[in-house]
Amino acid sequence: MALAEERTSTSPLARGLGAPTDTWNVPDGDLVVEGWGADLSLCAVRRLDRRLVGWIATADDAGGWGTLVDGRQVVDAADGEPWLSQDPQHALSLLQAALGPQIT
Protein backbone atom coordinates (compact mmCIF):
# COMPACT_ATOMS: atom_id res chain seq x y z
CA MET A 1 0.00 0.00 0.00
CA ALA A 2 1.27 3.46 -0.90
CA LEU A 3 -0.02 6.89 -1.87
CA ALA A 4 -0.04 8.13 -5.45
CA GLU A 5 2.64 10.67 -6.29
CA GLU A 6 0.24 13.43 -7.28
CA ARG A 7 -2.80 14.94 -5.63
CA THR A 8 -5.80 14.32 -7.84
CA SER A 9 -8.75 15.15 -5.62
CA THR A 10 -9.93 18.30 -3.88
CA SER A 11 -10.70 18.11 -0.18
CA PRO A 12 -14.39 17.70 0.62
CA LEU A 13 -14.10 20.79 2.79
CA ALA A 14 -13.09 22.90 -0.23
CA ARG A 15 -16.02 21.80 -2.41
CA GLY A 16 -18.61 24.21 -1.04
CA LEU A 17 -20.97 21.51 0.23
CA GLY A 18 -21.67 23.28 3.50
CA ALA A 19 -22.04 21.49 6.80
CA PRO A 20 -22.26 17.69 6.68
CA THR A 21 -25.78 16.31 6.94
CA ASP A 22 -24.74 12.90 8.31
CA THR A 23 -22.10 12.04 10.88
CA TRP A 24 -21.21 8.70 12.45
CA ASN A 25 -18.40 7.34 14.59
CA VAL A 26 -16.29 4.45 13.36
CA PRO A 27 -16.69 1.53 15.79
CA ASP A 28 -13.58 0.76 17.86
CA GLY A 29 -11.71 3.76 16.55
CA ASP A 30 -11.02 7.44 16.88
CA LEU A 31 -12.49 8.38 13.49
CA VAL A 32 -15.69 10.17 12.51
CA VAL A 33 -17.20 9.92 9.04
CA GLU A 34 -19.16 12.86 7.62
CA GLY A 35 -21.39 12.80 4.58
CA TRP A 36 -23.54 15.18 2.58
CA GLY A 37 -27.05 14.48 1.30
CA ALA A 38 -26.23 16.71 -1.67
CA ASP A 39 -23.31 14.44 -2.68
CA LEU A 40 -23.69 10.78 -1.73
CA SER A 41 -20.48 9.93 -3.58
CA LEU A 42 -18.21 11.52 -0.98
CA CYS A 43 -17.44 11.15 2.73
CA ALA A 44 -14.88 13.05 4.80
CA VAL A 45 -13.03 11.18 7.54
CA ARG A 46 -11.81 13.07 10.61
CA ARG A 47 -10.22 12.29 13.93
CA LEU A 48 -12.29 12.96 17.03
CA ASP A 49 -10.43 16.28 17.37
CA ARG A 50 -12.04 17.26 13.98
CA ARG A 51 -8.76 17.09 12.02
CA LEU A 52 -9.37 15.86 8.46
CA VAL A 53 -7.35 12.69 7.79
CA GLY A 54 -8.74 11.66 4.41
CA TRP A 55 -11.84 10.92 2.42
CA ILE A 56 -13.54 8.24 0.42
CA ALA A 57 -15.30 8.91 -2.87
CA THR A 58 -16.71 7.09 -5.85
CA ALA A 59 -13.87 6.64 -8.29
CA ASP A 60 -15.38 5.27 -11.47
CA ASP A 61 -18.62 4.88 -13.42
CA ALA A 62 -19.04 1.31 -12.14
CA GLY A 63 -19.45 2.61 -8.57
CA GLY A 64 -16.03 1.68 -7.19
CA TRP A 65 -14.90 3.68 -4.17
CA GLY A 66 -11.47 5.24 -3.89
CA THR A 67 -9.57 6.07 -0.73
CA LEU A 68 -7.67 9.34 -0.48
CA VAL A 69 -5.24 10.87 1.99
CA ASP A 70 -4.43 14.54 1.43
CA GLY A 71 -5.86 14.26 -2.09
CA ARG A 72 -3.58 11.36 -3.00
CA GLN A 73 -5.14 8.02 -3.95
CA VAL A 74 -4.23 4.88 -2.02
CA VAL A 75 -2.52 2.66 -4.58
CA ASP A 76 -0.78 -0.70 -4.83
CA ALA A 77 2.87 -0.13 -3.90
CA ALA A 78 4.07 -2.62 -6.52
CA ASP A 79 2.29 -1.39 -9.64
CA GLY A 80 0.86 2.02 -8.68
CA GLU A 81 -2.69 1.01 -9.60
CA PRO A 82 -5.48 2.48 -7.42
CA TRP A 83 -7.04 0.27 -4.81
CA LEU A 84 -10.78 0.49 -5.37
CA SER A 85 -13.46 -0.84 -3.06
CA GLN A 86 -16.91 -2.24 -3.77
CA ASP A 87 -18.50 -0.14 -1.02
CA PRO A 88 -17.78 2.77 1.34
CA GLN A 89 -17.18 0.48 4.33
CA HIS A 90 -14.31 -1.30 2.60
CA ALA A 91 -12.88 2.03 1.40
CA LEU A 92 -12.97 3.22 5.00
CA SER A 93 -11.06 0.13 6.13
CA LEU A 94 -8.40 0.91 3.49
CA LEU A 95 -8.18 4.46 4.83
CA GLN A 96 -7.68 3.14 8.35
CA ALA A 97 -4.88 0.88 7.10
CA ALA A 98 -3.34 3.75 5.11
CA LEU A 99 -3.12 5.85 8.24
CA GLY A 100 -0.78 3.24 9.73
CA PRO A 101 3.00 3.60 9.73
CA GLN A 102 3.57 1.29 6.73
CA ILE A 103 2.31 3.77 4.10
CA THR A 104 4.87 5.61 1.98
N, C-alpha and C positions, 0 to 999 in steps of 0.2 A: 504494500500500500504506500502511495506517495501522493503528493499534490502536483497538479499540472504546473508547468513553468509560468504560464501567463494567467492573469486574471481575465475571466471571460463573462462574469456575471456581476451585476450591480447589487449592492446590499438591499435587502428588503426595506430597510429603513430609509433609503434614498429614493424609493419609487413613488412616493406621494400617496401611499395607501391609507394614511391616517392611523389611528389607533387600532390595534388588533381587536377583532371581534370574538376570538376564541383563544383561550389560554388553558394549558393543562401541564401538570407536572409529570416528568418522566419517573416512573416507578423505580425505586432503589437508586436514585441518582440525585445530582444537584443541578439538573437541567430543567428548563421550562420551555415549552413549545408554544409559539404564538402563530395564529393564522388569521386570515382575512376572508370574510364572506365574499368580498368583491373579487378575490383572486384565490381560488381553491387550489391553484397549482403551485403554491408557495407557502412555506412555513419558516419562520425565523426560530433559531434555537439560542437561548440565553442561559447563562448561569443564574443562580438564585439572586446574585447581586445585580442582575439586569444587564451584565456585560454580554454583548453579542459574541457568540463563538462560532457561528456558522449558520447555514440554512440548507433546506432541502427544497427541490423544485422539480417539476416535470421537465424532462430533458429531451424528449423526442415525441413524434406524432403518435407512436404506439403506446404512450402513457408511461414509459419508464421514468423513474425518479433518479435524479442526480443528487450528489452530496457535495456541498461546497464549504470551504473554509477560507475566509477572507477573499471570496470571489474566485478561488482556485478549485477546480474540480478534483475530487478524489479519484485517482487513477491507479491502474496496475503498475507497480514499480518496474516490472520486467519489460512490458511493451508500451506503456504510456497510454493504453486505452482506458476510457472512462469506465468506472464501475457503476453500473446502473442497477436499480432495484425495481422489483415488481410493484412495490407499494411504499407508502411513506414510512411505515414502521421499520421496514428493512433499511431504508435510506437513513433513518435516525440511528439505527444500530451501527451503520457504517460511520456515521459522524462521531458517535461515541468512541469507536475504535480509532478513528483518525485523530482524535484529541489526545490519544496516548503518546508515550515517548518514542514509539517506533516510527512515526511518520517523518518523512524528509521534506 
